[in-house]
Amino acid sequence: MMREREGHRIIAHVDPQRPDAWKRQPYHMELRRWASISTDQVVVCIGRRTYMIFPDRDVDLGILGDDDRIVSVEQLTPLGVRLEAYKVHKDDPRVRGLAEQTAARGRPIG
């Protein structure tokens, strides 16, 4: 386990020889709990394969390259707000927009 992004991302690194270990209890339940009580991103990495953990589901972001970034956003649905996660290139305007919002608010949001 480690923290990144100025302490706003919790990362669980999983042994590639046991790639499903994080889905077993009590680990999976604890990751989901962290996602539900924290404003931090909760991420699982198995080598370069990356998953974003939300309180209600896990999102497979695929292989994360050196130039890729994870962006999480709130989307309004008929049932309320739903968090989504995307893998984007570091030059994607959404990444630049998050950096500008971070500077304006004084805290990371994506």
N, C-alpha and C positions, 0 to 999 in steps of 0.2 A: 504494500500500500504506500502511496505517496500523495502529496498535494502539489498542485501546479497552478499556473495562471494566478499568481499572487495569492495563493491559498484558496482559490475559488473553484477548484476542480479536484475531486477525489478520484484517484486512479488505482484500480486493483489489477496488478499484473499477474496473469495466470500462467502456470507451467504449461508449455505447449505439449508436453507428454501427457497431460491430463486436462485437455481443453474444456471438458464439461464440468470440472470440479466446482466452478463458481455457481452453477445452476443447482447444485445440491444444497440441502438444508444443513446447517443454519445459514450458510453464506448468502444464498439468493435472497432469503427473507431479510437479512441484515442490510444488504445493498439496497433493496427496495425501501426499507425503513429509512435509511440515510437519505434517499431521494425524496421521501415524503416530508422529512422534517428540516431539510436544509435548502438554502438557496444555491448551494454549490451544484455543479454538474457532477454526476456520478458515472464514471466510465470504467469499463472492463476491457483490458487489452490482452489478447492472446497472440504474442508476437506483434504483428502489425494489424491483425484483425481487431476491429474496435466495435464495441457495443455501448450505446448510451442507455443508462438505466433510469426509468421513470417509475413513479409509484405504482402505476398500473400496467406497465409493459416494458419490454426491452426492444431497442431499435438497433438492428444490425447495420452499421455504417460501412461495412466492408473493410477493405485494406486501406489503411491511412498512410499516405505517402508523406515525405518530408515537406512538400509544399501544400499539403491539405490542412484545413482547419475545421473544427467542429463549431457549428452555429446552432444554438437552440433558440427557438422563438415561441411566443404564445400565439395560438390561432383561435379565433372566436368561432365556436360551433353552436348549433341549436341547443346543445346540452351544456354549454358554458365554455370556459377556456380549456384548451388542450395544448400541452407542450409538444413540440415537434423538434427533431434534431436532423441536421443535414451535414454532409461532408461537402466542403467547398474548397476551391483553390484559394490560396492566400491572396491572390489579386482580385478575387471576386468583390464586386462593390458592396455586398452584404457584410463582408469582413471589414472593409474600410468604414462603412456606416456604423458598425458596432464600436470601432475604435473612437469615432467621433462622439458617439453617445457616452462611451465610458469617460472620455475626457470631460464632457459637459456635466455628467452626474457624479463623477469622482469615484465610481465603482464599476467593475466589469458586469456586463449583463448577458454576454453571449458565450 
